[in-house]
């Protein structure tokens, strides 16, 4: 494969365009990632990130953000002016769609014997970042539906920190119970604990009481209580705090590599999970470091070596779409899971959307998320529904779910059970924080995972309050990462690898989106911590996610001393480990 991201025509001028290069190697997958497509009037522009986002209306005014709490709380000079976001959204989604497309092209090559040219203009890939909002009147809906007990998603705590939560009564009422106030609220006629319902007439009173309740405890206390109650709540962390958590390190979401110049350095790890993962990522090589070895390889290799042979009997075989003939089950809800399954359908898979008959529409967000899918409603907890689910699993190549591991086991769709039914199945599990680490059991949506990993802080701290990205880019991006993991596993299966469990998490997704900055932030966190330790006591170079620094930062977070500290009037958090 060859990957380039020049403006259209540049590679042709260098004599390295797709046509002449592929003429010498018909199995080559040639991937172009220009800012704008060759037939776009803006094709000649030097399409840096800011140029692309400006062209596609990526910078949105506050009034068009999907964050109802942020719209009310952040302080901007002109609410009608577009806000700059530091997230390189167009580049990120171009990279995501490019990676998926390359693997799909390799799958097609495995079946047809031929490569192809793939073009992913960043301006067009950006549509995936806004895909969940197209056609929705989200800005006119401040999350005040009949199932929402609360209006706000973010609340200030006793220590000035902030927590982020899901406002549905089914989550808020168990949180009240974990905090020890649910019985009192029920006596006041505000909620019904058993039914997980509330009084619409007294919702304003409940919202005011809830805000007072949150202000009575520090952010770290709410974070711990919610984790034990398995409720989707997170304290808002800085990026430096996130990379120092035990979860980030143990799940592999961040890792430490021995950089040839900087020494052991913290950086984002792989943004997807494979149960048959290769060796850990290698550190970067310095520019031109491998010149002699590569030239020696080229001089010593006979002509044609390096081009893998076509599979037996595949030469000339026609392939309409890479996943034609593959079947995938979509048993996910909301955004990230359905996005992954929708991409599988876009690449030719027969995707069967399995939903719960009560309610008949299980996702809340529909439309483009389910295009190209067939649909069936069944009750997997009933005997007939369980039999039908098992039969669908036996006949499928992939299964996509975004239930927690505990819920997967309850419905009989966990990896252990489905792999026994179908050892060749690729089981894709999209989660909040990953399948390993101390937070693997925690629930969370885009909002909570962005809060936990520092992305909400990154965008909002300069405005005086946490703020989400203009649209839920992490849900969409994590869905693409899930589709990528499935594609990699299906490609491995074509090479004789069999089925396996794969996955992606919202925490991995938000870490990926922040990748250009996290190395520097983790280094600053480590150096501040080291200066507080006995100077000169270190035996080697270190950056934050080495065992000592990570343990210290994690312990501080648990005690609350590294929790978000943001008293009124202050415009940035000052965590003790940053």
C-alpha positions as CSV (number, residue, x, y, z in Angstrom):
1,X,0.0,0.0,0.0
2,X,1.0,3.6,-0.5
3,X,-0.4,6.5,1.5
4,X,0.0,10.2,0.5
5,X,-1.8,13.4,1.6
6,X,-0.7,16.0,-1.0
7,X,-2.9,18.2,-3.0
8,X,-4.4,16.6,-6.1
9,X,-1.8,16.6,-8.9
10,X,1.3,16.8,-6.8
11,X,2.1,13.1,-7.0
12,X,1.5,13.1,-10.7
13,X,4.0,15.9,-11.1
14,X,6.5,13.8,-9.2
15,X,5.9,10.9,-11.5
16,X,4.3,8.9,-8.6
17,X,0.7,9.3,-9.5
18,X,-1.7,6.3,-9.0
19,X,-1.8,5.4,-12.7
20,X,1.9,5.0,-13.4
21,X,2.7,3.5,-10.0
22,X,-0.1,0.9,-10.2
23,X,0.9,0.0,-13.7
24,X,4.1,-1.5,-12.2
25,X,2.2,-3.2,-9.4
26,X,-1.5,-4.0,-10.0
27,X,-1.9,-5.3,-6.4
28,X,-1.0,-1.9,-4.9
29,X,-3.6,-0.2,-2.7
30,X,-3.0,3.5,-3.4
31,X,-4.6,5.8,-0.7
32,X,-4.8,9.6,-1.2
33,X,-5.8,11.9,1.6
34,X,-6.0,15.4,0.0
35,X,-7.7,18.3,1.8
36,X,-10.2,18.7,-1.1
37,X,-11.1,16.3,-4.0
38,X,-9.6,16.8,-7.4
39,X,-12.9,18.0,-8.8
40,X,-13.5,20.5,-5.9
41,X,-13.0,24.2,-6.8
42,X,-10.8,24.4,-3.7
43,X,-8.5,21.6,-4.8
44,X,-5.5,23.9,-5.3
45,X,-5.7,25.3,-1.8
46,X,-3.0,24.3,0.8
47,X,-5.6,22.5,2.9
48,X,-4.3,22.8,6.4
49,X,-6.7,21.8,9.2
50,X,-8.0,25.3,9.7
51,X,-8.6,25.8,6.0
52,X,-10.7,22.6,5.7
53,X,-12.7,23.2,8.9
54,X,-13.5,26.8,7.7
55,X,-14.6,25.5,4.3
56,X,-17.0,22.9,5.8
57,X,-18.4,25.1,8.6
58,X,-16.5,23.1,11.3
59,X,-16.2,26.0,13.6
60,X,-19.7,26.6,14.9
61,X,-21.1,29.4,17.0
62,X,-22.1,28.6,20.6
63,X,-25.8,28.8,19.8
64,X,-25.4,25.8,17.4
65,X,-23.5,23.5,19.9
66,X,-25.3,20.4,21.0
67,X,-24.3,21.0,24.7
68,X,-27.2,22.5,26.5
69,X,-25.3,23.1,29.7
70,X,-22.4,24.7,27.9
71,X,-24.6,27.0,26.0
72,X,-25.9,28.4,29.2
73,X,-22.7,28.5,31.2
74,X,-19.7,29.3,29.1
75,X,-18.7,33.0,28.7
76,X,-18.0,34.1,25.1
77,X,-17.9,37.7,23.8
78,X,-20.1,37.0,20.8
79,X,-22.4,33.9,20.9
80,X,-23.0,34.3,17.2
81,X,-19.3,34.1,16.2
82,X,-17.8,30.7,15.3
83,X,-15.6,29.1,18.1
84,X,-12.2,27.7,17.3
85,X,-11.8,24.1,18.5
86,X,-8.2,22.7,19.0
87,X,-9.4,19.2,17.9
88,X,-8.1,18.5,14.4
89,X,-11.4,17.0,13.4
90,X,-11.1,17.0,9.6
91,X,-7.6,15.4,9.7
92,X,-8.8,12.9,12.3
93,X,-11.8,11.7,10.3
94,X,-9.8,11.6,7.1
95,X,-7.3,9.4,8.9
96,X,-10.0,7.2,10.3
97,X,-11.9,6.7,7.0
98,X,-8.6,6.3,5.2
99,X,-7.5,3.5,7.5
100,X,-10.9,1.7,7.2
101,X,-10.8,2.0,3.4
102,X,-7.3,0.7,3.1
103,X,-8.2,-2.5,5.1
104,X,-11.4,-2.9,3.0
105,X,-9.3,-2.6,-0.1
106,X,-6.9,-5.3,1.2
107,X,-10.0,-7.5,1.8
108,X,-11.1,-6.9,-1.8
109,X,-7.6,-7.6,-3.0
110,X,-7.5,-10.9,-1.1
111,X,-10.7,-11.9,-3.0
112,X,-10.0,-10.4,-6.4
113,X,-6.2,-10.4,-6.7
114,X,-6.2,-6.7,-7.6
115,X,-5.5,-3.5,-5.7
116,X,-7.2,-0.2,-6.2
117,X,-6.9,3.6,-5.7
118,X,-8.7,5.0,-2.7
119,X,-9.3,8.8,-2.2
120,X,-10.5,10.2,1.1
121,X,-10.7,14.1,0.9
122,X,-10.6,15.5,4.4
123,X,-13.4,17.9,3.6
124,X,-15.7,15.0,2.7
125,X,-14.6,12.8,5.5
126,X,-15.6,15.6,7.8
127,X,-19.2,14.8,7.1
128,X,-18.8,11.7,9.3
129,X,-18.0,14.0,12.2
130,X,-21.4,15.6,11.8
131,X,-23.3,12.5,10.6
132,X,-25.3,12.0,13.8
133,X,-26.7,15.6,13.7
134,X,-27.7,15.8,10.1
135,X,-31.5,16.2,9.9
136,X,-31.9,16.7,13.7
137,X,-33.2,19.8,15.3
138,X,-30.9,19.2,18.2
139,X,-30.3,22.9,19.0
140,X,-33.9,23.4,19.8
141,X,-34.1,20.5,22.2
142,X,-32.4,21.3,25.6
143,X,-32.7,17.7,26.8
144,X,-36.0,18.3,28.5
145,X,-37.8,15.2,27.3
146,X,-40.2,13.3,29.5
147,X,-37.5,10.7,30.4
148,X,-35.0,13.4,31.5
149,X,-35.2,14.2,35.2
150,X,-32.6,17.0,34.8
151,X,-32.0,19.8,32.4
152,X,-28.2,20.1,32.8
153,X,-25.5,17.6,32.1
154,X,-22.7,19.2,34.1
155,X,-22.7,20.4,37.7
156,X,-20.3,22.1,40.0
157,X,-19.1,20.3,43.2
158,X,-18.0,21.4,46.6
159,X,-14.4,21.7,45.6
160,X,-15.1,23.7,42.5
161,X,-14.7,20.6,40.3
162,X,-17.4,19.5,37.8
163,X,-19.1,16.3,37.2
164,X,-20.8,15.2,33.9
165,X,-23.8,12.8,33.9
166,X,-26.6,11.4,31.9
167,X,-29.9,13.2,32.8
168,X,-32.3,10.2,32.3
169,X,-34.3,9.4,35.4
170,X,-33.2,5.7,35.1
171,X,-29.6,6.9,35.9
172,X,-30.2,9.8,38.2
173,X,-32.5,8.0,40.6
174,X,-30.0,5.1,41.3
175,X,-27.4,7.8,41.8
176,X,-29.6,9.5,44.4
177,X,-30.0,6.1,46.1
178,X,-26.2,5.6,46.1
179,X,-25.9,9.1,47.6
180,X,-28.3,8.1,50.4
181,X,-31.1,10.6,49.6
182,X,-33.5,8.7,47.4
183,X,-35.9,7.8,50.2
184,X,-36.2,11.4,51.3
185,X,-36.9,12.5,47.8
186,X,-39.6,9.9,47.4
187,X,-41.2,11.0,50.6
188,X,-41.3,14.5,49.2
189,X,-43.1,13.2,46.1
190,X,-40.3,14.1,43.7
191,X,-39.5,10.6,42.5
192,X,-40.7,7.0,42.4
193,X,-37.6,4.8,43.2
194,X,-39.0,1.4,42.1
195,X,-40.4,2.7,38.8
196,X,-37.4,5.0,38.3
197,X,-39.8,7.8,37.4
198,X,-40.3,11.3,38.6
199,X,-43.0,14.0,39.0
200,X,-43.1,16.2,35.9
201,X,-45.0,18.9,37.9
202,X,-42.2,19.1,40.5
203,X,-39.2,18.7,38.2
204,X,-38.0,22.3,38.6
205,X,-37.8,21.7,42.4
206,X,-35.9,18.4,41.9
207,X,-33.4,20.0,39.6
208,X,-32.7,22.8,42.1
209,X,-32.3,20.3,44.9
210,X,-30.0,18.1,42.7
211,X,-27.7,21.1,42.0
212,X,-27.5,21.8,45.8
213,X,-26.8,18.1,46.5
214,X,-23.9,18.0,44.0
215,X,-22.4,21.1,45.5
216,X,-22.3,19.4,48.9
217,X,-19.6,16.9,47.9
218,X,-16.3,17.1,46.0
219,X,-16.1,15.8,42.4
220,X,-14.0,12.8,43.3
221,X,-16.6,11.7,45.8
222,X,-19.3,11.7,43.1
223,X,-16.9,9.9,40.7
224,X,-16.3,7.1,43.2
225,X,-20.0,6.7,44.2
226,X,-21.2,6.6,40.6
227,X,-18.5,4.0,39.7
228,X,-19.7,1.7,42.5
229,X,-23.3,2.2,41.4
230,X,-22.4,1.6,37.7
231,X,-24.0,4.9,36.7
232,X,-22.8,7.0,33.7
233,X,-21.1,9.9,35.7
234,X,-17.6,11.2,35.5
235,X,-15.7,14.0,37.1
236,X,-14.1,16.4,34.6
237,X,-10.4,15.8,34.3
238,X,-7.6,17.6,32.6
239,X,-5.8,15.7,29.8
240,X,-2.7,15.4,32.1
241,X,-4.9,13.8,34.8
242,X,-6.4,11.3,32.3
243,X,-3.1,10.0,31.0
244,X,-1.9,9.4,34.6
245,X,-4.9,7.3,35.6
246,X,-4.5,3.6,36.2
247,X,-7.3,3.0,33.7
248,X,-5.5,4.8,30.8
249,X,-2.3,2.8,31.5
250,X,-3.6,-0.6,32.2
251,X,-6.1,-0.6,29.2
252,X,-3.3,0.4,26.8
253,X,-5.1,3.6,25.9
254,X,-1.8,5.4,26.7
255,X,1.6,3.8,26.6
256,X,5.2,4.6,27.2
257,X,7.7,4.2,24.4
258,X,11.5,4.9,24.5
259,X,11.8,7.8,22.1
260,X,15.2,8.0,20.4
261,X,15.6,11.6,21.5
262,X,13.3,12.2,24.5
263,X,13.6,8.9,26.3
264,X,10.6,7.1,27.8
265,X,7.6,9.2,26.6
266,X,3.9,8.8,27.2
267,X,1.7,8.9,24.1
268,X,-1.7,7.5,23.0
269,X,-1.7,3.7,22.4
270,X,-3.7,1.8,19.8
271,X,-7.2,3.2,19.4
272,X,-8.8,-0.3,19.0
273,X,-8.5,-3.7,20.6
274,X,-7.7,-7.1,19.0
275,X,-7.7,-10.3,21.1
276,X,-4.9,-11.5,18.8
277,X,-2.9,-8.3,18.9
278,X,0.5,-8.0,17.4
279,X,3.5,-6.9,19.3
280,X,3.2,-3.5,21.0
281,X,3.8,-0.4,18.8
282,X,7.5,0.4,18.2
283,X,9.0,3.8,18.9
284,X,9.5,6.1,16.0
285,X,12.7,6.0,13.9
286,X,14.7,9.2,13.3
287,X,14.6,10.7,9.8
288,X,16.7,8.7,7.3
289,X,17.6,6.2,10.1
290,X,16.8,3.2,7.9
291,X,18.3,4.4,4.6
292,X,21.2,1.8,4.4
293,X,19.0,-1.1,5.4
294,X,16.3,-0.3,2.9
295,X,18.7,0.3,0.1
296,X,20.4,-3.0,0.9
297,X,17.0,-4.8,0.8
298,X,16.1,-3.3,-2.6
299,X,19.5,-4.2,-4.1
300,X,19.4,-7.7,-2.8
301,X,15.8,-8.5,-3.7
302,X,14.9,-10.0,-7.1
303,X,12.4,-8.0,-9.2
304,X,8.8,-8.5,-8.0
305,X,9.7,-9.6,-4.5
306,X,7.6,-7.7,-2.0
307,X,4.4,-8.0,-4.0
308,X,2.3,-10.8,-2.3
309,X,1.0,-13.4,-4.7
310,X,-2.7,-13.4,-5.6
311,X,-4.8,-16.0,-3.8
312,X,-5.2,-19.2,-5.8
313,X,-8.2,-18.9,-8.2
314,X,-8.8,-15.3,-7.4
315,X,-7.2,-13.6,-10.5
316,X,-9.8,-11.7,-12.3
317,X,-12.6,-12.4,-9.8
318,X,-15.1,-9.6,-9.7
319,X,-15.8,-8.0,-6.3
320,X,-18.7,-5.4,-6.2
321,X,-17.9,-4.2,-2.6
322,X,-15.3,-5.6,-0.2
323,X,-17.7,-7.1,2.2
324,X,-20.2,-8.5,-0.3
325,X,-21.2,-11.9,1.0
326,X,-20.4,-11.1,4.6
327,X,-23.2,-10.9,7.2
328,X,-23.1,-8.8,10.4
329,X,-25.5,-8.5,13.3
330,X,-26.0,-5.1,14.8
331,X,-27.3,-5.4,18.4
332,X,-26.1,-2.0,19.5
333,X,-27.9,1.2,20.5
334,X,-27.4,5.0,20.3
335,X,-24.5,6.1,18.1
336,X,-21.1,4.5,18.1
337,X,-22.3,0.9,17.7
338,X,-24.8,1.6,14.9
339,X,-22.2,3.8,13.2
340,X,-19.7,0.8,13.1
341,X,-22.4,-1.5,11.7
342,X,-23.6,1.1,9.2
343,X,-20.0,1.4,7.8
344,X,-19.9,-2.4,7.4
345,X,-23.1,-2.0,5.3
346,X,-21.6,0.8,3.3
347,X,-18.8,-1.6,2.4
348,X,-21.2,-4.3,1.2
349,X,-22.0,-6.4,4.3
350,X,-25.6,-7.7,4.8
351,X,-26.2,-6.0,8.2
352,X,-29.2,-7.2,10.2
353,X,-30.3,-4.7,12.8
354,X,-31.7,-6.5,15.8
355,X,-33.9,-4.4,18.1
356,X,-36.0,-4.8,21.2
357,X,-39.8,-4.8,20.4
358,X,-40.4,-2.7,23.5
359,X,-39.9,0.1,22.6
360,X,-39.9,-0.7,18.9
361,X,-37.3,2.1,18.2
362,X,-34.4,1.4,20.5
363,X,-31.9,4.0,19.4
364,X,-33.4,7.4,19.8
365,X,-31.2,8.6,16.9
366,X,-32.2,7.0,13.6
367,X,-31.9,8.0,9.9
368,X,-28.5,7.6,8.5
369,X,-27.3,5.4,11.3
370,X,-29.3,2.5,10.0
371,X,-29.2,3.0,6.2
372,X,-28.5,-0.1,4.3
373,X,-29.5,-2.5,7.1
374,X,-32.3,-5.1,7.4
375,X,-34.2,-5.0,10.6
376,X,-35.9,-7.5,13.0
377,X,-37.4,-7.0,16.5
378,X,-37.1,-9.8,19.0
379,X,-37.0,-10.4,22.7
380,X,-33.7,-12.1,23.3
381,X,-34.7,-13.0,26.9
382,X,-37.6,-15.2,25.6
383,X,-37.0,-18.8,24.6
384,X,-38.0,-18.2,20.9
385,X,-36.0,-15.0,20.8
386,X,-33.0,-16.6,22.2
387,X,-33.2,-19.5,19.7
388,X,-33.5,-17.0,16.8
389,X,-30.6,-14.9,18.1
390,X,-28.4,-18.1,18.4
391,X,-29.3,-19.1,14.8
392,X,-28.4,-15.6,13.5
393,X,-25.1,-15.7,15.3
394,X,-24.2,-19.1,13.8
395,X,-24.8,-17.7,10.3
396,X,-23.0,-14.4,10.8
397,X,-19.4,-13.2,10.2
398,X,-19.5,-10.3,12.7
399,X,-21.5,-9.1,15.6
400,X,-21.5,-5.5,16.8
401,X,-22.6,-4.6,20.3
402,X,-22.1,-1.6,22.7
403,X,-23.7,-3.1,25.8
404,X,-21.6,-3.4,28.9
405,X,-19.9,-6.8,29.5
406,X,-22.4,-7.6,32.2
407,X,-25.4,-6.8,29.9
408,X,-23.9,-8.8,27.1
409,X,-23.8,-11.8,29.4
410,X,-27.4,-11.2,30.5
411,X,-28.5,-11.3,26.9
412,X,-26.3,-14.2,25.9
413,X,-24.2,-12.2,23.4
414,X,-20.9,-12.1,25.3
415,X,-17.8,-13.3,23.4
416,X,-17.5,-16.5,25.4
417,X,-21.0,-17.6,24.5
418,X,-21.1,-16.5,20.8
419,X,-17.6,-17.9,20.1
420,X,-18.9,-21.3,21.3
421,X,-21.8,-21.0,18.8
422,X,-19.6,-19.7,16.0
423,X,-15.8,-19.9,16.4
424,X,-15.3,-17.9,13.1
425,X,-17.3,-15.0,14.4
426,X,-15.7,-11.5,14.8
427,X,-17.2,-10.1,18.0
428,X,-16.9,-6.3,18.2
429,X,-17.6,-4.8,21.6
430,X,-17.8,-1.0,21.8
431,X,-17.5,0.2,25.4
432,X,-17.1,3.4,27.4
433,X,-13.6,2.8,28.8
434,X,-12.4,-0.5,27.3
435,X,-12.5,-4.2,28.1
436,X,-9.6,-4.1,30.6
437,X,-8.5,-2.0,33.5
438,X,-10.3,-1.0,36.7
439,X,-12.9,1.1,34.8
440,X,-13.9,-1.7,32.4
441,X,-17.3,-2.1,34.2
442,X,-18.1,1.6,34.2
443,X,-20.9,2.9,32.0
444,X,-20.6,6.1,30.0
445,X,-21.7,8.0,27.0
446,X,-19.8,10.5,24.8
447,X,-20.3,13.2,27.4
448,X,-18.9,11.3,30.4
449,X,-15.9,9.8,28.4
450,X,-15.0,13.2,27.1
451,X,-15.1,14.6,30.6
452,X,-13.0,11.7,32.0
453,X,-10.3,12.0,29.3
454,X,-9.9,15.8,29.3
455,X,-11.6,16.6,26.0
456,X,-14.4,18.7,27.6
457,X,-11.8,20.6,29.6
458,X,-9.6,21.2,26.6
459,X,-12.4,22.9,24.7
460,X,-14.3,24.7,27.4
461,X,-11.8,25.8,30.1
462,X,-11.0,29.1,28.5
463,X,-14.7,30.0,28.4
464,X,-15.2,29.4,32.2
465,X,-17.1,26.1,31.9
466,X,-16.7,22.6,30.4
467,X,-17.9,22.4,26.8
468,X,-18.4,19.6,24.4
469,X,-17.3,19.7,20.7
470,X,-20.0,21.2,18.4
471,X,-21.3,17.7,17.6
472,X,-20.7,14.3,19.1
473,X,-17.5,13.5,17.2
474,X,-16.3,10.9,19.7
475,X,-19.4,8.7,19.1
476,X,-18.9,8.9,15.4
477,X,-15.1,8.4,15.6
478,X,-15.3,5.5,17.9
479,X,-17.9,3.8,15.6
480,X,-15.4,4.1,12.8
481,X,-12.7,2.6,15.0
482,X,-15.0,-0.3,15.7
483,X,-15.6,-0.8,12.0
484,X,-11.8,-0.7,11.5
485,X,-11.2,-3.4,14.1
486,X,-13.9,-5.6,12.5
487,X,-12.2,-5.1,9.1
488,X,-8.8,-6.0,10.4
489,X,-10.2,-9.1,12.0
490,X,-12.0,-10.2,8.9
491,X,-8.9,-9.6,6.9
492,X,-7.0,-11.8,9.4
493,X,-9.7,-14.4,9.1
494,X,-9.2,-14.5,5.3
495,X,-5.5,-15.2,6.0
496,X,-6.5,-18.2,8.2
497,X,-6.8,-16.4,11.5
498,X,-10.3,-17.5,12.6
499,X,-12.7,-15.4,14.6
500,X,-11.7,-13.2,17.5
501,X,-12.9,-10.5,19.9
502,X,-12.2,-6.9,18.9
503,X,-13.4,-3.6,20.2
504,X,-13.0,0.1,20.6
505,X,-13.9,2.5,23.5
506,X,-15.1,6.0,23.7
507,X,-12.1,6.7,26.0
508,X,-9.8,5.4,23.2
509,X,-11.7,7.6,20.7
510,X,-11.3,10.8,22.7
511,X,-7.6,10.0,23.4
512,X,-7.1,9.6,19.6
513,X,-8.7,13.0,19.0
514,X,-6.4,14.7,21.4
515,X,-3.2,12.8,20.2
516,X,-1.3,15.9,18.8
517,X,-1.2,17.4,22.3
518,X,-1.1,14.6,24.9
519,X,2.7,13.9,24.6
520,X,3.5,17.4,25.7
521,X,0.8,17.4,28.4
522,X,1.9,14.1,29.9
523,X,5.5,15.3,29.9
524,X,4.5,18.5,31.8
525,X,2.5,16.5,34.3
526,X,5.5,14.2,35.0
527,X,8.0,17.0,35.4
528,X,5.8,18.8,37.8
529,X,5.4,15.6,39.9
530,X,9.1,14.9,39.7
531,X,10.0,18.3,41.0
532,X,8.0,17.7,44.1
533,X,9.9,14.4,44.7
534,X,13.4,14.1,46.1
535,X,15.5,15.7,43.4
536,X,18.2,13.5,42.1
537,X,16.6,10.4,43.5
538,X,15.6,9.1,40.0
539,X,17.6,6.3,38.6
540,X,16.5,6.8,35.0
541,X,14.6,9.1,32.7
542,X,10.8,9.0,33.0
543,X,7.6,10.4,31.7
544,X,4.3,10.4,33.5
545,X,3.0,6.9,32.8
546,X,5.9,5.1,34.3
547,X,4.8,3.1,37.4
548,X,5.8,5.6,40.0
549,X,4.3,8.7,38.4
550,X,1.1,6.9,37.4
551,X,0.6,5.5,40.8
552,X,1.2,8.8,42.5
553,X,-1.2,10.7,40.2
554,X,-3.8,8.0,40.5
555,X,-3.6,7.9,44.3
556,X,-4.0,11.7,44.4
557,X,-7.0,11.5,42.1
558,X,-8.7,8.9,44.5
559,X,-8.0,11.2,47.5
560,X,-9.5,14.1,45.6
561,X,-6.4,16.2,45.7
562,X,-5.9,15.9,42.0
563,X,-9.6,16.4,41.3
564,X,-10.8,19.3,39.2
565,X,-10.3,22.5,41.2
566,X,-12.2,25.3,39.7
567,X,-13.6,27.9,42.1
568,X,-15.9,30.6,40.7
569,X,-13.9,33.2,38.9
570,X,-11.0,30.9,38.0
571,X,-10.6,30.2,34.4
572,X,-8.6,27.0,34.5
573,X,-8.2,23.8,36.6
574,X,-5.1,23.5,38.8
575,X,-4.8,19.7,39.5
576,X,-2.1,18.8,42.0
577,X,-0.4,16.5,39.5
578,X,-0.3,18.9,36.6
